[in-house]
Amino acid sequence: MPELTLEDLKRIKAKTTAAMALRLGHPRATITVHLGDCGISAGARDVMQALLGEVAESRRPDVQVLAADCMGNCASEPNVTVWVEGSEPVVYQKMDRDKIKEVFRRHLLEGEVLREHVLGR
Amino acid sequence: MRELSLHILDIAENGIRAGADRVAIRVEESSAGDRLTLCVEDNGSGLPEDKIARIDDPFVTTRTTRRVGLGLSLLAAASRRCEGDIRVESIRGKGTRITAAFRRSHIDRAPLGDVVATMEALVLGHPHIDFCYTHRVDGEEFVMDTHDLKKELGGLSLSDPLVWRRIAEAMRRALGALASGSAPSLPLEDADA
């Protein structure tokens, strides 16, 4: 029996339709993880994985996570850009699994910029 | 890089930067031939010939953000130190195919690592791009094609973390079975046959 069958997909669809109903409209916050080779070597995939876990747990339909290229600040990777509607984007540097969870909880959920982790402070 | 799956992520990101809207990733393992082959193929703008000739040179890049390009030269070095080789085929305007081979049992070969985390970063990080992941071990095959998945999911978004979480769980089970050789794994497109 294959693991990803049509039946699996139908089950997934049924289970997630209710949750998805809440996920309409445009994102009001975008978190961009920079996945250049410098970022990937420095642990950006782990950062993305931890961040996606937080987003899934938070049930925040208005938060979008995207991947982007290296932004040219390779020495401070992994870099993550947080944009919240109505404010300037903030770039966080040297992220890891724990730091990005803190950024998500405090910046995204509570609106506090974590100055100690901001790039070019 | 400490895992081959990180190289896969890196090379796939190169394709996306080159404007691809579809990236096919294949991992093929052969016990009899003692080979592990990674192949990443995209339909992006292609690499200029002079860059292909100099893939071992980390100071060659198509980037404009900085003047060094490490990714492909790192993969080339990784495969060559494991009695393997790298092949770069590219047609301008059509796409690029990078194939890196390794001696599977070579002591210096990095583990394949977490390919599901790599696919997660790609699929969720680039919701408008299609990815096809094929993993073959001694003739048994697993296929995940996001083009097919998106069609089957209808109005649901594959890049929604809740939807993806279940897909990832299924993928981990399938790849685990494939690695242990304990269960057959059919291509997804055969699922309704």
Interface residues (C-beta under 8 A of the other chain):
Chain A: M1 P2 E3 L4 T5 L6 E7 D8 L9 K10 I12 K13 K15 T16 T17 A19 M20 R23 V33 L35 G36 D37 C38 I40 S41 R45 D46 M48 Q49 L52 G53 V55 A56 V65 L66 A67 A68 D69 C70 M71 G72 C74
Chain B: M1 L6 L9 D10 E13 R17 R63 T65 R66 G69 L70 G71 L74 D114 A117 T118 E120 A121 L122 L124 G125 H126 P127 F142 M144 L149 E152 L153 G154 G155 L156 S157 D160 P161 L162 V163 W164 R165 R166 I167 A170 M171 R173 A174 A177 A183 P184 S185 L186 P187 L188 D190 A191 D192
